[in-house]
């Protein structure tokens, strides 16, 4: 058995890297490959119980314990008590400060890039670049969720493209759920619903969604906005919707365990993020058949079928509104299952890429 120690950053269900890992983990032949996790434990809902049910171990430090010294100490403890063939570091997080430890113990290290930018500010980008220089000395292999994400972090070094994957059956459009959740949210059948799922944070740029909604309403479109997810900007989004007079048109669902059900209630999916590698929410939405619009800073590899990419500035606002209406008229992708599979995002097929990565790394 190949045993992998995953370093995803944190174990939160809002962590896209964890979502990817769990999609892979559930489909793995766990007699062949087994995952354990070393991460930061936040107060948000996490995957600990699911990991344990799948046979994995979880090691963590809490947010309050999170320091350079404690990260390195915890890494030493875990590697001293259990054998691992590979340490899989999902950049960029505090755990990058400890990847020299497995390297010195002759354990293979994979560094995996998940974003097309190092941060949403110049100063933090510089800090993160300096913080990440050790990957070039401590990694045996590089991997990335998209070509753009790999080029950004690895600076011309060779890397393996490993697509993010979804459990397709979980996201298939369900008309019964559409009716149920629209009724629950008090949305009329003929109302245009634009939707977004993800952590409510600066990177995700959800305030831009409110501007798109306002533009649609100004053009006489009966529209509502659903945002599924929790995060530090929850109150800011609520206050902004109130200030813009959109409080009755904006539905902040919060963090839920069944975000997949809400996709069926939407008509068009929007992701105006400031930067993304290959966003899982975008793949999930398209698995549901939702026509999707992304910011032009998102990796084009997220395009499963006919997705559009638009700038997120004042000039782009009208383009977003126009594209939303066009997609609404066209309706859902009725061949989403096929498109997800041929794009390489179906976990039933994509898991083989991950197993191949691990096997080739330990050769």
Rosetta blueprint (number, residue, H / E / L):
1 X L
2 X E
3 X E
4 X E
5 X E
6 X E
7 X E
8 X L
9 X L
10 X E
11 X L
12 X E
13 X L
14 X L
15 X L
16 X H
17 X H
18 X H
19 X H
20 X H
21 X H
22 X H
23 X H
24 X H
25 X H
26 X H
27 X H
28 X L
29 X L
30 X L
31 X L
32 X L
33 X E
34 X E
35 X E
36 X E
37 X E
38 X E
39 X E
40 X E
41 X E
42 X L
43 X L
44 X L
45 X L
46 X E
47 X L
48 X H
49 X H
50 X H
51 X H
52 X H
53 X H
54 X L
55 X L
56 X L
57 X L
58 X E
59 X E
60 X E
61 X E
62 X E
63 X H
64 X H
65 X H
66 X L
67 X L
68 X H
69 X H
70 X H
71 X H
72 X H
73 X H
74 X H
75 X H
76 X H
77 X H
78 X H
79 X H
80 X H
81 X H
82 X L
83 X L
84 X L
85 X L
86 X E
87 X E
88 X E
89 X E
90 X E
91 X E
92 X L
93 X L
94 X H
95 X H
96 X H
97 X H
98 X H
99 X H
100 X H
101 X H
102 X H
103 X H
104 X H
105 X L
106 X L
107 X L
108 X E
109 X E
110 X E
111 X E
112 X E
113 X E
114 X L
115 X L
116 X L
117 X L
118 X L
119 X L
120 X L
121 X L
122 X H
123 X H
124 X H
125 X H
126 X H
127 X H
128 X H
129 X H
130 X H
131 X H
132 X L
133 X L
134 X L
135 X H
136 X H
137 X H
138 X H
139 X L
140 X L
141 X E
142 X E
143 X E
144 X E
145 X L
146 X L
147 X H
148 X H
149 X H
150 X H
151 X H
152 X H
153 X H
154 X H
155 X L
156 X L
157 X L
158 X L
159 X L
160 X E
161 X E
162 X L
163 X L
164 X L
165 X L
166 X E
167 X L
168 X H
169 X H
170 X H
171 X H
172 X L
173 X L
174 X L
175 X H
176 X H
177 X H
178 X H
179 X H
180 X H
181 X H
182 X H
183 X H
184 X H
185 X L
186 X L
187 X L
188 X L
189 X L
190 X L
191 X L
192 X E
193 X E
194 X E
195 X E
196 X E
197 X E
198 X L
199 X L
200 X L
201 X L
202 X H
203 X H
204 X H
205 X L
206 X L
207 X H
208 X H
209 X H
210 X H
211 X H
212 X H
213 X H
214 X H
215 X H
216 X H
217 X H
218 X H
219 X L
220 X L
221 X L
222 X L
223 X E
224 X E
225 X E
226 X E
227 X E
228 X E
229 X L
230 X L
231 X L
232 X L
233 X L
234 X H
235 X H
236 X H
237 X H
238 X H
239 X H
240 X H
241 X H
242 X H
243 X H
244 X L
245 X L
246 X L
247 X L
248 X L
249 X L
250 X E
251 X E
252 X E
253 X E
254 X E
255 X L
256 X L
257 X L
258 X L
259 X H
260 X H
261 X H
262 X H
263 X H
264 X L
265 X L
266 X L
267 X L
268 X E
269 X E
270 X E
271 X E
272 X L
273 X L
274 X L
275 X L
276 X L
277 X L
278 X L
279 X L
280 X H
281 X H
282 X H
283 X H
284 X H
285 X H
286 X H
287 X H
288 X L
289 X L
290 X L
291 X E
292 X E
293 X E
294 X E
295 X E
296 X L
297 X L
298 X L
299 X L
300 X H
301 X H
302 X H
303 X L
304 X L
305 X L
306 X L
307 X L
308 X E
309 X E
310 X E
311 X L
312 X L
313 X L
314 X H
315 X H
316 X H
317 X H
318 X H
319 X H
320 X H
321 X H
322 X H
323 X H
324 X H
325 X H
326 X H
327 X H
328 X H
329 X H
330 X H
331 X L
332 X L
333 X L
334 X L
335 X L
336 X H
337 X H
338 X H
339 X H
340 X H
341 X H
342 X H
343 X L
344 X L
345 X L
346 X E
347 X H
348 X H
349 X H
350 X H
351 X H
352 X H
353 X H
354 X H
355 X H
356 X H
357 X H
358 X H
359 X H
360 X H
361 X H
362 X H
363 X L
